[in-house]
Amino acid sequence: MQHIVSAKNTGRKLLAVLIDPDFGQDEARLERTVQNACMAKADLLFVGGSLLTSAAFNRCVELVKQWSDRPVVLFPGSPAQLSKHADAVLLLSLISGRNPELLIGHHVTAAPTLKAMGIETIPTGYMLVDGGKPTTVSYVSQTLPIPRDKPGIAACTALAGEMLGLRTIYMDTGSGAEFTVSPEMIAAVRNSVDLPIIIGGGIRDAKTARALCTAGADVLVIGTAFEEDPERIFEMREAVA
């Protein structure tokens, strides 16, 4: 968490690559992905997602940590997506929805395991935003995303999260989304809270990355675009440096 806070305080923007844990079923592919992310100077490596079709999550995280000198942060879609090999975990509370399991239920289940592991937990206000089409995360979570044209709702939701003691806000339109979180919504949240803001979903080019950072994003999470073309992150890194 200190890595993210320090960057925010100095105005430095961070890039995180989101790694699908199912890559662990193909270790050669996983190694290439990690190597490409490191060569592209990604600041953070997130591991996780809303679906897990492999039982090898722990092994995946272990390999990512072995092959990288970057902080490895868990982005868990369920209590099953935990590993002692990570540096930290985003303890996600889905504050944009009203599903009690994703507000506190899963946290109760995971808490003893996290304490035993001893890894850093980062209480995170997770906010789903409409990205133009239904996504896996909205389906699995059984929640409606915040409408794309309602920045005021996002700002109030983030503010409530800050008042509850959450330490960062993660706004996401979901993997493969048509649109990113709008700069207007990011700016509204930035004006509402003093927490680090993480943005994910639909980020595919340097121009978009620059606009989101200018609006107030502190960390950009690249997933699908990086899988499709690892070279893109070089351009994004240069755009937000």
N, C-alpha and C positions, 0 to 999 in steps of 0.2 A: 504493500500500500504506500509505503514511503516513497518508492520509486515513482509512482503516479502523482502523489502530492507534490513532490519536489519539482517534477516536470511542469505541473500546473502553475506552481508559484513562480517559476522562471519563464513561463510562456512557451516552453518547448512542447511541441505536439508529439504524441506517441502513436506508433503503428503496431497493431497486434494482428497476427495471423491466426485465424481459427482453424484448428486441425480436427478433422472428423476422426473420432476414435476408431471407426471401422477401418481406417487405413492400417490399423495394427494387424489386420489379417494379411496384409501384403507388406512385409517389412521393407522390401526394396523400395516400394513406392513411398512408404512413410519416411524412409531415410532421405530420399530425394526431396520430398516436401520440406523436411526440416532443414536440409542443407540449402535449398533455394531461399527459404525464409531468412536464414542467417546471412547468406550472401547479399540479400536485398536489404540488410540492416534493419530487419524488424526488431522492435524494441521488446516485445512480449510475445509469448506463444500461449494462446488459449487452447485448451483441449476440452471437447465436449459437444453437446448438441441435444436436440429435443427427442431424438430417437437413438436407440442403441441396439443394433442387431448382432453385436459381437460380445462374447464373454471375456474378451481380452483387453478390457479397458485399462486395468492396472499395468499390464505389460506394455500397452501403447504409451502410457505416461512415462513409464520407466525408460523406454527407448528414446522418447523425445528428450528427456532430461539427460540421458547419456550422450546424445548426439549434439547437444546445444549448450551454449553458455548463457542463453537468455533465460530470464525468469519464466517458469512454466506455471500457468494459472489455470485452475479448473473452472470450466463454465458448465456446471452440471445440469443435465436435464432431469435427473432423478437422484435419489439417495444412493443408487448403485454406482453412480459416476464419481467415485471418490478414490483417491490414491495417496498413499504416504510419500510417494516419490515427487509430488508437486511441491512448488514453493508456497503456493497460496491457493485459496478457493474463493470464488465469488459466491457468497452465501446469498442466493437470489431470493428476493421476496417480490412476487408478481403484484406490484401495487396498482397496476392499471386494471386489474381484474378483481373479481370477487370470489375466486375459488379458494376456499379456506385451506385446502391441502398445500397450495402454492404460496399462501401467505404465511403459514406457520406449521402446518401438518408435517410436511416433509422435513422441516428443520428439527422438529422434535425427534423424529426417527434418526436423523443424521448426527445430531449433537454428540451422543456418546462416542461414536466412531471418530468424529472430527477431533474431539478432545484427546482420545487415545493416540491419534496420529500426530498431534502436536503441530500441524501445519497452520499457517496464518489464515484466519478467516476475515473476509472483507464483506461486511454487511452491505448489500447492494439493492437499491430500489430498481427493479426490472420493470420497464414499461414497454408494452407492445404498442406499435403504431401502425396504422393502416399503410401497407406498402403497395396497394393496387391489386392484390389478389390474395386469396386464402393461402396461409402458410402452414407448414407442419406444426409449428409451435402454437399457433392459435387453435388448431384442431385438437392437438394433444392436451393443451391446457384448458380447453372448453371455455375460453374467454374471448370477449370482443376486444379488438384493438382500439386505441384512441383514434378518433377520426383525424385524418391527415390535415384537415382545415380547421382544427380546434386547438390552436396553441395554448389558449387559456386553460383548457382542461389539463394539458400536459404540465403547465407551469404550477397549477394548484396541486396536482398529484405529486410532483417532485418536491414541492415545498412541504407537503405533509410528510413525505419520506424523510426529509431533512429534520423536521421537528420530532420525528420518531427515533432519531438517532442513527439513521442509515448513513454510511460514509461515502457512498458514490451513487450516481444515477446512471443506469444503462438503458438507453432508448434504442429499440430494435424494430425494424420492419420485417425481419425474418430472412432466412436463407433463400436466395434466389428471388428476392422481392423485385418488383418492377421499379419502385421508387425508393429513394432514401428518406429518412426523416428530413423534413423541410428545414432550410436555414432559418425560416421564420419561427418554427417551433423550437429549434435549438436556442435561438436568441431569447425567446420568451422564458425558457427554462433557465438559461444563463443569468438572466436578470432577476430570477426568482430565488435561486439558491447559490451558495458558495462552494458547493461540492464539485469534485471532478465529474465531468460528463463523458460517458463512453457512448459512442454511436456505432451501430452495426446495421447491416442489411442494405443491399442495392448499391454499394459503393464500387464503381467500376472504372473510374478514370481520375486522372490527376486534377482536372478542373473541378469535379464534384468534391474531391477530397479537400481541396483548397477552400472552397466555399463553405463547407461544413466547419472547418477549423476557424475560419474567419468569423462565423456565426457564434462560436463559443465551445465547440467540441474540444476535448482534451485528449481523447484516445479514439482512434478510428480502428474498427475491426473489419478485416478483409477476409472473406471466406471463399465463396463461390468464384469470384473474379480471380483470385490467386490460383485456385485449382485449375481454372480454364487457361490462364496465361500468367505464369509466375513473373514474367517480365514487367507486368503492370505495376507491381509494388515498387520497382525502382523509380518509376515516374512519380508515383504518389509520395514516396519518401522525399524526393527532390522538391515536390510541390509544397509540402507542409513543413519543410525544414526551417 
